Amino acid sequence: LLALSDRLDAFEWAIFVSPNAVNKALTLITTRRALPPRLGFAAVGRASVRELNNFGVSEVVAPARFDSEALLEMPQLENIAGKHVVIFRGTGGREVLGDALTARGAIVEYAECYRRARPRADPAPLLEAWARDELHAITVTSSEGLHNLCALVGATGWPWLKKTPLFVPHPRIAATARELDLSTVVETAQGDDGLIEGLQQWFSAHA
């Protein structure tokens, strides 16, 4: 990441897949150098755009739908053959964006600037809340996070997890939840606002 920072002028586009990617990458880069004036910025999601704004980047290509497929539909990324693109992300993750841009003729590099790992959290408070009937809904914002939650609660928490309404802001996460055989999966509009609205509507209807 440090070496890439020093040759950032070689790129036409910098793409950020999450607010974490923006914060981790630009915190490091801006302590070393100024951002190249001709570098184009693109991001997945409003939260990533807001984080870029915090670093003084005001012109950002971002889709209304918060995923890589929607970003690939943006006209600015259609005729990209021969352009150098850096994708800032955590370790691992989906390859859809890089593969599609490479297929369009772009020269793509990944800059991994944070580590993705299952949280080492104590599930006891969660299990105790379920046992006291104090946990009435769950929100999940990624398929990876859902898998991590299943592993975290284990066999003890699975019966509660299966019957607790799960609110998700993307059809891909909803599909993952149904593959895991969770009973009540509620797909909401995207973003935090979408999750809040979905929770309000569901509990109003099920009061």
C-alpha angles and dihedrals in degrees: 000000000000092000091048090050090059093054098039090123088073092069130083095193137033116193124193120199098194144006088257090058091052095047098044096043101041095041087060098038097048092053088059105037149343119276113259109260094224096048114118119219128212131173143183110235140004093268090059090049091052090050091051089050088056088060092050097262106135103165109068130159106224133155126232090237113065106233143086093254091058092048090053089058092060110111093228090067098045102083098040103130112143093012120128112233129185119197115203112207146131123277111293119353133139120327096205096106097046094042093051094047091047089051088054090056101262121141103235131195128178122223110197108201105166138029123250113212141149109267115252092225129155107244093199097094090050093048091046092051090052091048090053091047090242097125112078105160143015129209120203125183102188140031089234090055090051092053089048091051092052091051092046097054093040126183092324094059098034097091090053094043091050094056100037113098109255118207118202131175099212136053092229091060090045090054090051091051092052091048087056089053096242109169106221116034117172117192111206136185114282127277132022091299090055092051092049092049091048092051092049094049094046096048092044089055093045100040 
